[in-house]
Amino acid sequence: MAIILSIETATTNCSVSLSKNGETLLLKEDYSSNYSHAERLHVFIDETLREANIERHQLDAIAVSKGPGSYTGLRIGVSAAKGLCYALDIPLISVSTLEALAHQVKAESGLIIPMLDARRMEVYSAIFSSELKEIRKIEAQILDETSFKAELLKGKVYFIGNGVEKTKEIINNENAIFVEGKLPSAKEMSALAFSKYKKSDTEDVAYFEPYYLKDFIALKPKPKK
């Protein structure tokens, strides 16, 4: 038996789940438009464990969404996960944010393209089969009218994530299916984390860093008038 706490903070959704053998028992999340992870995350962790009547020492592992996504959000989630792993002396498991997002789509055929907004017309995306096998690894790409043209010629393509809104504006194809209003959630992390746990596919707690995909660029503050 494995009881795993999963943490997802790669986007504006602050999400925590508790699972047993890959099945989600409890889920806490906040889909608000503002990043509230610093205020919400530890509250959600405490509430989840209390409602499940699980003590921290009963946890077998901590899973964290590793990115890509918000630099600040990922840092908060990974810092919390590392702290718990250190304190409890349990394994750290990382889960691809885009892979977990792809698992929200149930399709009998076609392709699934999870995508996260990366400013302007850029997105972080990957491509999965309807069986949720990775076909193309994660990339940062600039969207234009020719984006995913080859994939759309083959059949249905399901786009999901907060990069969908900008994608809809430039891709007009009958094979394009836009799954709107969806963000990565700790719920889909449960099965993925358990699969890694069974294989002892864990991270070095001391050296693990989120997968930012691109270097963080600090914006210069605007001059005061």
C-alpha positions as CSV (number, residue, x, y, z in Angstrom):
1,M,0.0,0.0,0.0
2,A,1.2,3.5,-0.8
3,I,-0.3,6.7,0.5
4,I,1.0,9.7,-1.6
5,L,0.4,13.4,-1.2
6,S,0.6,15.2,-4.6
7,I,1.2,18.9,-5.1
8,E,0.4,20.9,-8.2
9,T,1.3,24.6,-8.4
10,A,2.5,25.1,-12.0
11,T,-0.3,27.4,-13.0
12,T,-2.9,29.6,-11.1
13,N,-4.5,26.4,-9.8
14,C,-3.2,25.6,-6.3
15,S,-4.0,21.9,-6.0
16,V,-3.3,19.1,-3.5
17,S,-4.5,15.5,-3.6
18,L,-4.1,12.5,-1.3
19,S,-4.1,9.0,-3.0
20,K,-3.9,5.4,-2.0
21,N,-2.4,3.0,-4.5
22,G,-3.0,5.5,-7.3
23,E,-6.6,6.2,-6.5
24,T,-7.4,9.8,-5.4
25,L,-9.0,9.9,-2.0
26,L,-9.2,13.7,-1.4
27,L,-8.6,16.8,-3.6
28,K,-8.3,20.4,-2.6
29,E,-7.8,23.1,-5.2
30,D,-8.3,26.8,-5.9
31,Y,-8.9,27.8,-9.5
32,S,-8.8,31.5,-8.8
33,S,-7.2,33.8,-11.4
34,N,-4.6,35.0,-8.9
35,Y,-1.5,33.1,-7.7
36,S,-2.4,32.3,-4.1
37,H,0.0,29.3,-3.6
38,A,2.0,30.9,-0.8
39,E,-1.2,31.4,1.2
40,R,-3.2,28.3,0.2
41,L,-0.8,25.5,-0.3
42,H,0.1,24.5,3.3
43,V,-3.5,25.1,4.4
44,F,-4.7,22.7,1.7
45,I,-2.1,20.1,2.8
46,D,-3.2,20.3,6.4
47,E,-6.9,20.2,5.5
48,T,-6.4,17.2,3.2
49,L,-4.6,15.2,5.8
50,R,-7.0,16.1,8.6
51,E,-10.1,15.2,6.5
52,A,-8.6,11.9,5.5
53,N,-7.6,11.2,9.1
54,I,-4.0,10.6,7.9
55,E,-1.0,11.6,9.9
56,R,2.1,13.0,8.1
57,H,4.2,10.0,9.3
58,Q,1.8,7.7,7.4
59,L,2.7,9.2,4.1
60,D,4.9,7.0,1.9
61,A,6.0,9.7,-0.6
62,I,5.4,13.2,-1.8
63,A,4.7,13.9,-5.5
64,V,5.2,17.3,-7.1
65,S,4.4,18.7,-10.5
66,K,7.8,19.4,-12.0
67,G,6.8,21.8,-14.8
68,P,7.0,23.5,-17.1
69,G,4.9,26.4,-15.8
70,S,5.0,29.4,-13.6
71,Y,8.5,30.0,-12.2
72,T,7.2,31.2,-8.9
73,G,4.5,28.6,-8.6
74,L,6.9,25.8,-9.3
75,R,9.3,27.1,-6.7
76,I,6.7,27.2,-4.1
77,G,5.4,23.7,-4.8
78,V,8.9,22.1,-5.0
79,S,10.0,23.9,-1.8
80,A,7.0,22.6,0.1
81,A,7.5,19.0,-1.3
82,K,11.2,19.0,-0.4
83,G,10.5,20.3,3.1
84,L,8.1,17.5,3.7
85,C,10.4,14.8,2.3
86,Y,13.3,16.0,4.4
87,A,11.2,16.2,7.6
88,L,9.5,12.8,7.0
89,D,12.5,11.0,5.4
90,I,10.3,9.8,2.5
91,P,10.9,9.8,-1.3
92,L,10.2,12.7,-3.7
93,I,8.5,11.9,-6.9
94,S,8.3,14.3,-9.8
95,V,5.4,14.3,-12.3
96,S,5.4,16.0,-15.7
97,T,2.9,18.9,-15.6
98,L,1.9,18.4,-19.3
99,E,1.6,14.6,-19.0
100,A,-0.8,15.0,-16.0
101,L,-2.8,17.6,-18.0
102,A,-3.1,15.2,-21.0
103,H,-4.7,12.6,-18.7
104,Q,-7.7,14.9,-18.3
105,V,-8.7,14.1,-21.9
106,K,-10.5,10.8,-22.7
107,A,-10.2,10.1,-26.4
108,E,-10.7,6.9,-28.4
109,S,-8.5,8.1,-31.2
110,G,-6.5,11.1,-32.3
111,L,-3.9,13.1,-30.6
112,I,-3.8,15.1,-27.3
113,I,-1.8,18.3,-27.1
114,P,-1.5,19.7,-23.6
115,M,-0.3,23.3,-23.7
116,L,0.5,26.0,-21.1
117,D,0.7,29.7,-21.8
118,A,4.2,31.1,-22.0
119,R,3.6,34.8,-22.8
120,R,2.7,36.5,-26.1
121,M,2.1,33.8,-28.8
122,E,4.3,31.2,-27.2
123,V,3.2,28.0,-25.4
124,Y,4.9,25.0,-23.7
125,S,3.4,21.9,-25.4
126,A,3.9,18.2,-25.8
127,I,2.0,15.6,-28.0
128,F,0.5,12.4,-26.7
129,S,-1.5,9.6,-28.4
130,S,-5.0,8.8,-27.3
131,E,-3.4,6.0,-25.3
132,L,-1.5,8.7,-23.5
133,K,1.9,7.7,-24.8
134,E,4.3,10.5,-25.4
135,I,4.8,11.2,-29.2
136,R,6.7,14.4,-29.0
137,K,8.6,15.8,-26.0
138,I,8.0,19.1,-24.4
139,E,8.9,22.2,-26.4
140,A,8.5,25.9,-26.2
141,Q,7.1,27.1,-29.5
142,I,5.7,30.2,-31.1
143,L,2.2,29.7,-32.5
144,D,1.2,30.6,-36.0
145,E,-1.3,29.5,-38.7
146,T,0.9,26.5,-39.6
147,S,1.3,25.2,-36.0
148,F,0.3,21.4,-35.7
149,K,-0.6,21.3,-39.4
150,A,0.8,17.8,-39.8
151,E,-1.0,16.5,-36.8
152,L,-4.3,18.0,-37.8
153,L,-4.1,16.3,-41.3
154,K,-4.0,12.9,-39.6
155,G,-7.2,13.3,-37.6
156,K,-8.7,14.7,-34.4
157,V,-6.4,16.8,-32.2
158,Y,-7.5,17.7,-28.6
159,F,-5.9,20.9,-27.3
160,I,-6.1,21.4,-23.5
161,G,-4.6,23.8,-21.0
162,N,-4.4,27.6,-20.6
163,G,-2.7,27.9,-23.9
164,V,-5.9,26.9,-25.7
165,E,-7.4,30.4,-25.8
166,K,-4.6,31.9,-28.0
167,T,-4.5,28.7,-30.1
168,K,-8.2,29.1,-31.0
169,E,-7.5,32.5,-32.4
170,I,-5.1,31.3,-35.1
171,I,-6.0,27.6,-35.8
172,N,-9.2,27.0,-37.8
173,N,-9.5,23.4,-38.6
174,E,-12.4,20.9,-38.3
175,N,-10.1,18.4,-36.7
176,A,-9.1,20.8,-33.8
177,I,-11.0,20.2,-30.6
178,F,-10.4,22.8,-27.9
179,V,-11.0,21.6,-24.3
180,E,-11.4,24.9,-22.5
181,G,-11.2,26.0,-18.9
182,K,-8.8,23.2,-17.8
183,L,-5.6,23.6,-15.8
184,P,-3.2,20.9,-14.4
185,S,-4.6,19.3,-11.2
186,A,-3.2,17.1,-8.5
187,K,-6.0,14.6,-9.2
188,E,-4.4,13.3,-12.3
189,M,-1.0,13.1,-10.6
190,S,-2.2,10.2,-8.3
191,A,-1.9,7.3,-10.8
192,L,1.2,8.7,-12.4
193,A,2.9,9.1,-9.0
194,F,2.0,5.6,-7.9
195,S,3.4,4.2,-11.1
196,K,6.7,5.9,-10.4
197,Y,6.6,4.8,-6.8
198,K,6.3,1.2,-7.7
199,K,9.4,1.4,-9.9
200,S,11.3,3.4,-7.2
201,D,11.6,6.2,-9.8
202,T,12.3,9.0,-7.4
203,E,14.3,12.2,-7.2
204,D,17.3,13.3,-5.2
205,V,15.7,15.6,-2.7
206,A,18.8,17.7,-2.2
207,Y,19.4,18.4,-5.9
208,F,16.0,18.3,-7.6
209,E,15.0,21.4,-9.4
210,P,11.7,22.2,-11.3
211,Y,11.7,21.9,-15.1
212,Y,11.4,25.5,-16.1
213,L,12.2,24.8,-19.8
214,K,13.4,28.4,-20.2
215,D,15.5,30.6,-17.9
216,F,13.6,32.9,-15.6
217,I,13.8,36.6,-16.7
218,A,13.2,39.2,-14.2
219,L,11.4,42.2,-15.6
220,K,12.7,45.7,-14.8
221,P,10.3,47.7,-12.6
222,K,8.5,50.5,-14.3
223,P,9.9,54.0,-13.4
224,K,7.8,55.9,-10.9
225,K,6.1,59.0,-12.2
